[in-house]
């Protein structure tokens, strides 16, 4: 039996573990699922004869190294900053490594040694990053093989609630880490390029500059810009491209509503709110409003945010119970962002029967034989339930498939890498289609961003 060691049995690991266990007999696999919580590891392995749940503290170097030494290949589903020590152990014990996380500088620094030891350290092989890379490179490579020159690439992705579970005014529920949603867009201006011109959107304006997208059967969406759209320009071989833009997908109206929190200052994570533990929801929002001897918090909020009485933005705020004087924050030494996350989690937690949804949308503009053309590629994936969510499926399955391909020596290029080579993306995308992760590609007219040309 070949032993696959999986660090982390959290939400993203459910589909990953189920896939590998389904292949365990024919592929002669044994899974060791290591987590700080033995109960969580047991829940994910479900007494399967080809799996061993293991209680393991990643900071216990002796136990970690022992587990890695006994593995045929290692998967880390832990938070990104914890991968590096595992990676160093994998180098020492000559083990391949697979993660869904962005390649950090520390991980990239191991590239030369990984190549020297003929080891594959596959990273960014989840959803975003991951499926976005693979589905994009597939089409880009096909365009280039025909002699086409890329002039536009836009890529959008979002974790949303499925239509049958979409029952609040925000058309949104937390399907992944709430903290990441609250802090989205912070840390600098969004940067991208359109028609050869660099563009910048400061955080204060980010949620009022959106793109609109239509997905057949699912309606209209909007997308706000990711912080650095140019990160993969060289990686994708798009250094000369005229337009490069990456964004996050939400339902139309979400960004305008979210902007209210930004303007009030409720997404700030840089300071502590005094006596936050004893503060009510009403006191929290009122702390961002000016003093007035007679006006209520509701009136002040309407005035400062310029909300008309028939504006649905007001109903969205009311739906969150923001003005409730009896609900307590109950978070000691909390930042505004942490308090907002707590309030939103009260309203946006997925119910037991809820399903999530992933939407991905790519636009490829290119020039071929003097003519400008465009391909739009769209993917929608709906979760099965609260364990095997669309997010768990789209993050976990590519990791699992890549792991098996590496074990079976179908992926052979060594080094620290992301999945942009044909030997990686071609078989993975093909197999993902069997699990409902299917991209529909359409030839559409190319419009670009210069209407004077048409």
C-alpha positions in Angstrom: 0.0 0.0 0.0 1.2 3.5 -0.8 0.7 5.9 2.1 -0.7 9.3 1.4 -0.2 11.6 4.4 -2.8 14.4 4.7 -2.2 17.3 7.1 -5.5 19.0 8.0 -9.0 17.5 8.1 -11.0 20.8 7.8 -13.8 21.7 5.5 -11.7 21.7 2.3 -10.5 18.2 2.9 -13.8 16.4 2.7 -14.0 15.8 -1.0 -10.3 15.3 -1.2 -10.4 12.4 1.3 -13.6 10.9 -0.2 -12.0 10.8 -3.7 -8.8 9.2 -2.5 -10.6 6.6 -0.4 -12.8 5.8 -3.5 -9.6 5.0 -5.4 -7.8 3.3 -2.5 -8.4 -0.3 -3.4 -7.6 -0.1 -7.1 -4.7 2.2 -6.6 -3.4 0.5 -3.5 -3.6 3.6 -1.3 -3.6 4.0 2.5 -4.5 7.4 3.9 -3.2 8.9 7.1 -5.3 11.9 8.0 -3.5 14.0 10.6 -5.2 16.8 12.5 -5.0 18.5 15.8 -8.5 17.1 16.4 -8.7 13.3 16.4 -12.5 13.5 16.2 -12.4 15.6 13.1 -9.9 13.2 11.4 -12.2 10.3 12.4 -15.3 12.0 11.0 -13.6 12.5 7.6 -12.2 9.0 7.4 -15.4 7.3 8.6 -13.9 4.0 9.8 -12.6 3.2 6.2 -10.3 0.2 6.3 -7.8 2.1 4.1 -7.5 5.1 6.4 -5.9 6.0 9.7 -7.0 9.1 11.6 -4.1 10.6 13.6 -4.0 13.2 16.3 -1.0 15.4 15.5 0.2 18.8 16.5 2.0 20.3 13.5 4.4 22.1 15.9 5.5 18.7 17.4 8.5 18.3 15.1 9.3 14.8 16.1 5.8 13.5 15.4 5.5 15.5 12.2 8.8 14.2 10.9 7.9 10.6 11.8 4.7 10.9 9.9 6.4 12.4 6.8 9.2 9.8 6.9 6.5 7.0 6.6 4.6 8.6 3.7 4.8 8.0 0.0 3.6 11.6 -0.7 2.4 14.5 1.5 -0.6 16.8 1.1 -0.9 19.9 3.3 -4.4 21.4 3.7 -3.2 23.5 6.6 -3.1 27.3 6.6 -0.4 28.5 4.1 2.1 29.8 6.7 2.4 26.2 8.1 3.5 24.6 4.8 7.1 25.6 4.9 8.2 23.4 7.8 6.4 20.4 6.2 8.2 21.3 2.9 11.6 21.3 4.6 10.9 17.9 6.1 9.7 16.6 2.6 13.1 17.7 1.2 14.9 15.8 3.9 12.9 12.6 3.5 12.6 12.9 -0.3 8.8 13.2 -0.4 6.6 14.9 -3.0 4.3 17.7 -1.6 0.9 19.0 -2.8 -0.8 22.1 -1.4 -3.7 24.4 -2.6 -2.0 27.6 -1.3 -0.2 30.4 -3.1 3.6 29.9 -3.5 5.2 31.9 -0.7 8.7 33.4 -1.1 9.9 30.8 1.5 8.4 28.0 -0.6 9.9 29.3 -3.8 13.3 29.4 -2.2 13.2 25.6 -2.0 12.8 25.2 -5.8 16.5 24.6 -6.6 16.8 21.9 -3.9 13.5 20.3 -4.9 14.7 20.0 -8.5 18.1 18.6 -7.4 16.2 15.9 -5.5 13.7 15.3 -8.3 10.8 16.3 -6.1 7.5 17.8 -7.1 6.2 20.5 -4.8 2.9 21.3 -6.5 1.2 24.4 -5.1 -1.9 26.5 -6.1 -3.8 23.5 -7.1 -7.2 24.2 -5.5 -9.9 26.5 -6.9 -8.5 30.0 -7.0 -5.6 29.6 -7.2 -5.8 26.3 -9.0 -8.7 25.6 -11.4 -8.4 29.2 -12.5 -4.8 28.6 -13.6 -5.6 25.3 -15.4 -8.7 26.4 -17.2 -7.0 29.6 -18.3 -3.8 28.0 -19.6 -5.8 25.4 -21.5 -7.5 28.1 -23.6 -4.5 30.4 -23.8 -2.3 27.5 -25.1 -5.0 26.5 -27.6 -5.1 30.1 -28.9 -1.4 30.3 -29.3 -1.3 26.9 -31.0 -3.5 28.4 -33.8 -1.1 31.4 -34.1 -3.3 33.8 -32.1 -1.9 36.6 -30.1 -3.5 37.3 -26.7 -4.7 40.9 -26.2 -7.2 40.5 -23.3 -7.5 38.2 -20.4 -10.1 38.7 -17.6 -10.7 36.1 -14.9 -13.4 36.2 -12.3 -14.3 33.8 -9.5 -16.7 33.8 -6.5 -17.9 31.5 -3.7 -21.7 32.2 -3.4 -24.8 30.6 -2.1 -26.8 28.3 -4.5 -30.0 29.8 -6.0 -32.2 27.4 -4.0 -30.6 28.6 -0.8 -30.4 32.3 -1.7 -33.0 33.7 0.7 -31.6 37.0 2.1 -31.5 40.5 0.7 -27.7 40.4 0.3 -27.9 37.3 -1.9 -24.9 36.1 0.0 -23.9 33.7 2.8 -20.5 32.7 4.1 -19.3 29.7 2.2 -15.6 30.0 3.2 -13.5 32.0 5.7 -15.7 35.0 6.8 -12.6 37.0 7.9 -11.3 37.0 4.3 -14.6 38.4 3.1 -14.6 41.2 5.6 -11.0 42.2 4.8 -11.2 41.7 1.0 -9.6 44.5 -1.0 -7.5 45.9 1.8 -3.8 46.5 1.8 -3.3 48.7 -1.1 -5.0 49.9 -4.3 -6.3 47.3 -6.8 -4.0 47.3 -9.9 -4.7 46.1 -13.4 -4.2 47.0 -17.0 -6.8 48.0 -19.6 -6.0 48.7 -23.3 -2.3 49.1 -22.4 -3.0 51.6 -19.6 -2.3 50.8 -15.9 -5.4 51.4 -13.7 -5.7 51.7 -9.9 -8.7 51.6 -7.6 -8.2 52.7 -4.0 -9.9 50.7 -1.3 -12.4 53.5 -0.7 -13.7 53.2 -4.2 -13.2 49.5 -4.9 -16.8 48.4 -4.4 -18.3 51.1 -6.6 -16.2 50.1 -9.7 -17.6 46.8 -10.7 -17.8 44.7 -13.9 -21.1 42.9 -14.9 -21.3 39.3 -16.0 -24.1 37.2 -17.4 -24.1 33.4 -16.8 -26.8 31.5 -18.7 -29.3 29.8 -16.4 -28.0 31.7 -13.3 -28.6 35.4 -14.2 -26.5 38.5 -13.7 -23.5 38.9 -11.5 -21.0 41.7 -10.7 -17.3 41.5 -9.9 -15.0 43.9 -8.0 -11.2 44.0 -8.8 -8.7 41.8 -7.0 -5.9 43.7 -5.4 -3.1 42.7 -7.9 -4.4 41.5 -11.2 -0.9 41.6 -12.7 0.7 38.9 -10.4 0.5 36.2 -13.0 1.2 38.3 -16.1 4.7 36.8 -16.6 3.7 33.3 -15.3 1.0 33.1 -18.0 3.3 34.5 -20.6 1.1 37.6 -21.0 3.7 40.4 -20.6 2.6 42.2 -23.8 -1.1 41.8 -23.2 -3.2 45.0 -23.4 -5.9 44.1 -20.9 -5.4 42.0 -17.8 -8.0 42.0 -15.0 -9.0 39.6 -12.2 -12.0 40.0 -10.0 -14.2 38.5 -7.3 -17.8 37.6 -8.2 -20.9 38.6 -6.2 -24.6 39.0 -7.0 -25.5 42.4 -8.4 -26.1 44.9 -5.6 -23.8 43.2 -3.0 -20.8 45.6 -3.7 -22.9 48.7 -3.4 -24.3 47.5 -0.1 -20.8 46.4 1.2 -19.5 49.8 0.4 -21.7 51.2 3.3 -19.5 49.3 5.7 -16.3 50.5 4.0 -17.5 54.2 4.2 -18.5 53.9 7.9 -15.1 52.3 8.8 -16.5 49.0 10.0 -14.1 46.9 8.0 -11.0 48.4 9.6 -8.8 45.8 11.4 -6.1 48.2 12.6 -7.3 49.2 16.0 -9.3 47.9 19.1 -12.8 49.1 20.0 -12.9 50.0 23.7 -15.1 47.8 25.9 -16.1 45.8 22.8 -17.2 42.8 24.9 -20.1 44.7 26.5 -21.1 46.7 23.4 -24.5 46.1 21.7 -24.9 46.0 18.0 -26.6 49.3 18.1 -23.7 50.9 20.1 -21.3 49.5 17.6 -22.8 51.2 14.5 -23.5 54.3 16.5 -19.8 54.6 17.4 -19.1 55.4 13.7 -21.8 58.1 13.6 -21.6 61.8 14.7 -23.2 62.9 17.9 -26.6 64.5 17.6 -28.8 65.6 20.6 -32.1 64.4 19.0 -31.4 62.2 15.9 -31.5 58.4 16.4 -28.8 56.1 15.1 -31.2 55.1 12.3 -31.6 58.7 11.1 -27.9 59.5 11.4 -27.1 56.3 9.4 -29.5 57.3 6.6 -28.1 60.9 6.5 -24.4 60.0 6.5 -24.8 57.2 3.9 -27.4 59.2 1.9 -30.0 56.4 2.0 -33.5 57.3 0.7 -36.4 55.8 2.5 -37.4 53.6 -0.4 -33.8 52.4 -1.0 -33.3 48.6 -0.6 -29.9 49.4 1.0 -31.8 50.4 4.2 -33.6 47.0 4.2 -30.3 45.2 3.9 -29.0 47.0 7.0 -32.2 46.2 8.9 -32.0 42.6 7.9 -28.6 42.3 9.8 -30.3 43.5 13.0 -27.6 46.2 13.2 -29.7 48.5 15.4 -30.6 46.0 18.0 -29.8 47.4 21.5 -30.1 44.0 23.1 -27.7 41.9 21.0 -24.2 42.0 22.5 -20.9 41.7 20.6 -19.3 39.5 23.3 -15.9 39.9 21.8 -13.1 41.3 24.1 -10.6 43.6 22.6 -12.1 43.3 19.1 -11.4 45.4 16.0 -14.2 46.8 14.0 -13.6 44.1 11.3 -13.9 41.4 13.9 -17.1 42.8 15.3 -18.6 43.1 11.8 -17.6 39.5 11.1 -19.5 38.4 14.2 -22.6 40.4 13.2 -22.6 39.1 9.7 -22.0 35.5 10.7 -25.2 35.7 12.8 -27.1 36.4 9.5 -25.0 34.8 6.8 -24.2 31.3 8.3 -25.3 28.5 6.0 -28.3 26.5 7.3 -27.9 22.7 7.5 -29.8 22.2 4.2 -28.2 25.1 2.4 -25.9 24.5 -0.7 -23.1 26.7 -1.9 -22.1 27.6 -5.5 -18.9 28.4 -7.3 -18.9 30.6 -10.3 -15.9 31.1 -12.5 -15.8 33.2 -15.7 -12.9 33.8 -18.1 -12.7 36.2 -21.1 -10.0 35.6 -23.7 -9.5 38.3 -26.3 -7.0 37.5 -29.1 -5.9 38.6 -32.6 -5.8 36.0 -35.4 -5.1 36.7 -39.1 -5.7 40.4 -38.5 -9.1 39.8 -36.8 -10.0 40.3 -33.2 -11.9 37.4 -31.5 -13.0 36.5 -28.1 -13.8 33.3 -26.1 -15.8 33.3 -22.9 -15.4 30.3 -20.6 -17.9 29.8 -17.7 -18.2 27.2 -15.0 -20.8 26.8 -12.3 -20.5 24.1 -9.6 -23.2 23.5 -6.9 -22.4 21.8 -3.6 -24.0 18.5 -2.5 -24.5 19.4 1.1 -22.7 21.0 4.1 -19.9 18.4 4.1 -19.3 18.0 0.4 -19.7 21.7 -0.6 -18.9 23.2 -4.0 -15.9 24.9 -2.3 -14.6 21.6 -0.8 -15.1 19.9 -4.2 -13.3 22.6 -6.3 -10.5 23.0 -3.8 -10.1 19.3 -2.8 -10.6 17.4 -6.0 -7.7 19.0 -8.0 -5.4 18.4 -5.0 -6.4 14.7 -4.9 -6.2 14.1 -8.6 -2.8 15.8 -8.8 -1.5 13.7 -5.9 -2.5 10.5 -7.7 -1.0 11.7 -11.0 2.3 12.4 -9.2 2.2 9.0 -7.4 1.6 7.3 -10.7 4.4 9.3 -12.4 2.1 11.0 -14.9 3.3 14.4 -13.6 7.0 14.3 -13.6 8.5 17.8 -13.9 10.3 18.5 -10.6 10.4 21.7 -8.6 8.2 24.2 -6.8 5.4 24.9 -9.3 1.8 25.9 -10.0 -0.4 23.9 -12.4 0.2 25.7 -15.7 1.9 22.9 -17.7 -0.1 20.7 -20.1 0.9 17.5 -18.3 -0.8 18.9 -15.2 -3.9 20.7 -16.4 -5.0 18.5 -19.2 -5.7 15.3 -17.2 -7.0 17.1 -14.2 -9.5 19.3 -16.1 -10.7 16.2 -18.0 -11.3 14.2 -14.8 -12.9 17.2 -13.0 -15.7 17.1 -15.6 -16.8 13.7 -14.2 -17.5 15.5 -11.0 -19.5 18.4 -12.5 -16.7 20.9 -12.8 -17.3 21.7 -16.5 -16.3 24.8 -18.4 -18.6 25.9 -21.3 -16.6 27.9 -23.9 -18.3 30.2 -26.4 -17.0 32.3 -29.2 -18.4 35.9 -28.8 -17.7 39.2 -30.5 -14.6 41.1 -29.2 -15.4 44.6 -27.8 -12.4 45.4 -25.6 -12.5 48.7 -23.8 -12.2 51.1 -26.8 -15.7 51.8 -28.2 -14.3 54.2 -30.8 -12.9 51.2 -32.7 -16.4 49.8 -33.3 
